[in-house]
Amino acid sequence: MTSSKPSDEQRLRDLALLRRVRDRMDREYAQPLDVEALARGVNMSAGHLSRQFRLAYGESPYGYLMTRRIERAMALLRRGDLTVTEVCFEVGCASLGTFSTRFTELVGVPPSVYRRQAADATAGIPSCVAKQVTKPVRARPGGDRAPAPVPGSAGDAAAGHVDGQAGQPGSGV
């Protein structure tokens, strides 16, 4: 029994460090972050950080960071006062092509289409509700992706949202 204790203690230390890395990505999503820099910040190798992060959170550090950036981009696009290119750079992406591709993968529509639809559809809805209702949806098992609904759209009703209202707790919205 005593031989497993050091590994349990190490796992708890690693989890605390992984939380620090995740918190840093949440705070500094718009900064140029890479796995090597994140790993250096917690005295881990990049490979160890990537493996442990995936085990703990179910996705790579890069995937997590890009999801945070896309969530922020969605909020900026809903405002409607910035172009897609301005939003891309505002959230820390260096390539408009990569940003657009990743946005489309996570949200289901290109950022330009999302901006056009969301700016009108979320008018009058509090931003905290609009953020929750339009949160990106992860890939489903089997590679099936569901687009994030735009409040007031046909996809919104299909997702169980009525008049821009979020579903019940635990419904994934």
C-alpha positions, 0 to 999 in steps of 0.5 A: 500500500505504501508504494502507491502513496507517492504516486497518489501524492504526485498525481495530486501535485500534477492536478494542482499544476494542471489547474494552474495551467488551465487558469493561466490559459483562461486569463491569458487566452489572447497572449501568444501561449504555447505548450512549451511556455505553459510547461516551463511555467509549472516546471514540467516537460511539454510532453508530460504536460500534454499527456497529463492535461489530456488525461485530466480534461479530455483534450489537449492544452492547445484544444482547450486554449482554442476553445477559450479563444473561440468562446470569446470570439463568439461574444465579440462577434455577437456585439457586431462592432468588430470585423472577423479579422479584428476579432481573430487578432483580439482573441490571440489568433495569429492566422485568420485561416486557422481561426476561421477553420477552428471556429467553423469546426466548433460552432458549425458555421463560419465566423462571418455567418455567425456574426451576421446571424448572432448580432440580430438574433441576440439583440435584447437578450442579456449577454450572460444568457446569450453566452450560455445559449450560444456556447460551442458544442464539442464533437459528439462520439462518431465525429458528429458535430452539432452547431451552436444554436443562434437564439431565435434560429431553427437550430435553437428550437431543435436544441430545446430552446424556446424564445432564446431561453436555455434548457433545464440544468444538466441539459448541456446548455 
